[in-house]
Amino acid sequence: MKEKNLKRLWSWIWAAVLAVFIAVIIRFYLFVPILVDGISMMPTLHNDDRVIINRFGHVDRFDVIVFRENDGKEYIKRVIGLPGDTVEYKADQLYINGEKYDEPYLDNYKEKLKNGYLTDDYSSKDQLDGGKIPKNTYFVLGDNRRASKDSRIIGPIPLSKVLGTTPICYWPIENAKLID
């Protein structure tokens, strides 16, 4: 009887160790939680929201990503331009490679503006050699365009600095959502 109980105890211990090991792998290598610090992604994300980073997702236009800048700080921004693109804003309207794009995630913010535009006029032609987003980089902007340190200031973000996409905001519960 004691031997059977001892075997059962060891099987529970091994199951617990395996579960902790798997949880650690998932937590640190697959889906990493991050705390939003600041207001640059409002209204999509707010200060102190918590999001999950998916390290294995493919980065597409308009995805929200997390990247680490040279100062070691992590930033959360939206991908606007992909390698080879030209990016331009005229009268609060986005143009990529000369084609007009809507940004529905900014509609409510734009409606609340009392004066001016959410996004100042900008052209990648004025900032980048040849005007195109370089190979293996992304042009990113915060959704709160008036209060965002983004590619308009720091330039395109190298793919090597991207930690992953942020498809989910999970905390606080009233802000929980899939990020679009």
Summary of the structure (lengths in Angstrom):
residues: 180
radius of gyration: 21.1
end to end distance: 57.5
largest distance: 80.1
contacts: 501
relative contact order: 0.19
helix: 32%
strand: 31%
